[in-house]
Amino acid sequence: MEPFTVYTGKTVPFMNDNLDTDQILPKTYLKLIEKTGFGEFLFDDWRYLKGRKPNPEFVLNFPEYQEATVLISGDNFGLGSSREHAVWAIANYGFRAVIAGGFGDIFYMNSLKNGLLPVVLPRESLDELAALAPTDEITIDLPNQKVVSGEKEYSFDIDPTWKHKLVNGLDEIGITLKEIDAIEAYEKKIPSYWE
């Protein structure tokens, strides 16, 4: 997993409340078996018209937001079913973080496990970030738990264990591999089933 320490990027506002995982990634696309390839289906029902023609009225299709890597949204982002594919779609699209008023519990945990930083901020802060120009950049400083936009700083909370994992790029496999010497030593002590 790629470490998340201090990240600077452009934002795109999509200020809907109560976005569920089926809106983020419709169930039609759950058939793919890899963690990649989902980005083109993110917000599929809104992004495309019939014949998969890009919807010119949907914000992710606006030319000025094509470089955005931080999604600003409303309350209750990612509620609904537990599909991890929704997080994969957001990350595959190119987002490194989602800043919202709150998250569905399972979506929040799936985000952390996949290196997508979910940041919870109050509505007033969200509205200020959503009003930024498409060319403006913000910086997310995970070690210091703050979002910086120009002269303004917004503090956020995160569990220390997850903060450590993200800053160090550690997912479950990475944590296990840190103990590879102990694992191999243990395996040498036990007889093989096939011997």
C-alpha positions in Angstrom: 0.0 0.0 0.0 1.3 3.5 -0.9 2.1 5.5 2.2 0.0 8.6 2.9 1.9 11.3 4.7 1.6 14.8 3.3 -0.4 15.0 0.1 -1.2 18.1 -2.1 -3.9 17.9 -4.8 -6.8 19.7 -6.4 -10.4 19.1 -5.3 -13.7 18.4 -6.9 -17.0 19.2 -5.1 -19.8 16.6 -5.2 -21.8 17.8 -2.2 -24.6 15.2 -2.2 -25.6 13.7 1.1 -26.3 10.0 1.7 -24.3 8.7 -1.2 -24.6 4.9 -0.9 -22.2 2.4 -2.3 -24.5 1.4 -5.1 -24.5 5.0 -6.4 -20.7 5.1 -6.0 -20.3 1.8 -7.9 -23.5 0.2 -9.3 -23.8 -3.6 -8.6 -23.5 -4.3 -12.4 -19.8 -3.9 -12.1 -19.1 -6.2 -9.1 -18.2 -9.1 -11.5 -14.6 -7.9 -12.0 -12.3 -10.0 -9.8 -9.2 -7.7 -9.6 -8.9 -4.5 -7.5 -8.3 -2.5 -10.7 -10.4 -1.3 -13.6 -13.3 0.1 -11.5 -12.4 3.8 -12.0 -14.3 4.1 -15.3 -17.5 3.0 -13.5 -17.3 5.4 -10.6 -20.7 7.2 -10.2 -21.6 5.4 -13.5 -25.4 6.3 -13.4 -24.6 10.0 -13.2 -21.4 10.2 -15.3 -22.8 8.7 -18.4 -25.9 9.1 -20.6 -27.2 6.3 -22.8 -24.5 4.6 -24.9 -22.0 5.5 -22.2 -21.7 9.1 -23.6 -20.2 11.3 -20.8 -22.9 13.4 -19.2 -21.8 17.1 -19.7 -23.8 18.1 -16.6 -22.0 15.8 -14.2 -19.1 17.5 -12.2 -16.5 14.7 -12.8 -16.9 15.3 -16.5 -16.2 19.0 -16.3 -12.9 19.8 -18.0 -11.7 22.0 -15.2 -11.9 19.1 -12.7 -10.0 16.5 -14.6 -6.9 16.9 -12.4 -8.8 16.6 -9.1 -7.5 13.9 -6.7 -9.5 14.9 -3.5 -13.2 14.5 -3.5 -15.3 16.9 -1.3 -18.7 15.6 -0.5 -21.6 15.8 2.0 -22.8 13.8 5.0 -23.1 10.0 5.1 -20.8 9.2 2.3 -20.5 5.5 1.5 -23.5 4.2 3.4 -25.3 1.0 2.3 -23.8 -2.3 1.3 -20.3 -3.4 2.3 -18.9 -3.6 -1.2 -15.2 -2.9 -1.1 -15.4 -2.3 -4.8 -16.8 1.2 -4.2 -13.5 2.2 -2.5 -11.5 0.5 -5.3 -13.5 2.6 -7.9 -12.7 5.9 -6.1 -9.0 5.0 -5.8 -8.8 3.6 -9.4 -10.3 6.9 -10.6 -7.4 8.7 -9.0 -8.6 10.0 -5.7 -6.3 9.8 -2.7 -8.8 11.2 -0.2 -12.5 11.8 0.4 -13.4 14.7 2.7 -17.0 14.5 3.9 -19.3 15.2 6.8 -19.3 11.5 7.8 -19.0 8.0 6.3 -20.7 4.7 6.4 -18.8 2.6 9.0 -17.9 -0.2 6.6 -17.0 2.2 3.8 -14.7 4.1 6.2 -12.9 0.9 7.3 -12.6 -0.3 3.7 -11.1 3.0 2.7 -8.5 2.9 5.5 -7.6 -0.7 4.5 -7.1 0.3 0.9 -5.0 3.5 1.5 -7.8 5.9 0.6 -7.9 8.6 3.4 -11.4 9.4 4.6 -11.5 12.8 6.4 -14.4 14.0 8.4 -15.0 17.7 8.7 -18.0 19.8 9.7 -20.4 21.2 7.1 -19.0 24.7 7.3 -15.5 23.5 6.5 -16.8 21.3 3.7 -18.7 24.2 2.1 -15.5 26.3 2.2 -13.5 23.6 0.5 -16.2 22.9 -2.0 -16.1 26.6 -3.0 -12.4 26.4 -4.0 -11.5 27.1 -7.6 -10.6 24.0 -9.7 -7.1 25.3 -9.9 -6.7 25.7 -6.2 -4.7 23.0 -4.3 -5.1 21.8 -0.7 -2.6 19.9 1.4 -3.6 17.0 3.6 -1.1 16.5 6.4 -1.9 13.2 7.9 0.9 13.2 10.5 -0.4 16.5 11.9 -4.0 15.7 11.1 -4.9 18.8 9.3 -6.2 20.0 5.9 -4.6 23.2 4.7 -6.2 25.5 2.1 -4.4 28.8 1.7 -4.3 30.4 5.1 -7.0 28.2 6.5 -6.4 24.9 8.5 -8.9 22.3 9.3 -8.1 19.7 12.0 -9.5 16.2 11.8 -9.4 13.0 13.9 -8.2 9.6 13.0 -7.5 6.5 15.1 -3.8 6.4 15.9 -3.4 2.8 14.8 -4.9 3.5 11.3 -2.8 6.7 11.1 0.3 4.6 11.7 -0.7 2.1 9.1 -1.4 4.8 6.5 1.7 6.9 7.1 3.8 3.7 6.8 1.9 2.2 3.9 1.0 -0.9 5.9 -1.9 -3.1 5.0 -2.6 -6.5 6.5 -0.1 -8.2 4.2 2.6 -5.6 4.8 2.2 -6.0 8.6 2.5 -9.8 8.2 5.6 -9.5 6.0 7.3 -7.4 8.8 7.3 -10.7 10.7 8.6 -12.9 7.9 11.8 -13.9 9.7 9.7 -15.1 12.7 7.2 -16.9 10.4 10.0 -18.7 8.5 11.7 -19.7 11.8 8.5 -21.1 13.1 7.8 -23.0 9.9 11.3 -24.6 10.1 10.4 -26.0 13.6 7.3 -27.9 12.5 7.4 -31.0 10.4 5.9 -30.7 6.9 2.6 -32.5 6.4 4.0 -34.0 3.2 7.1 -35.4 4.7 
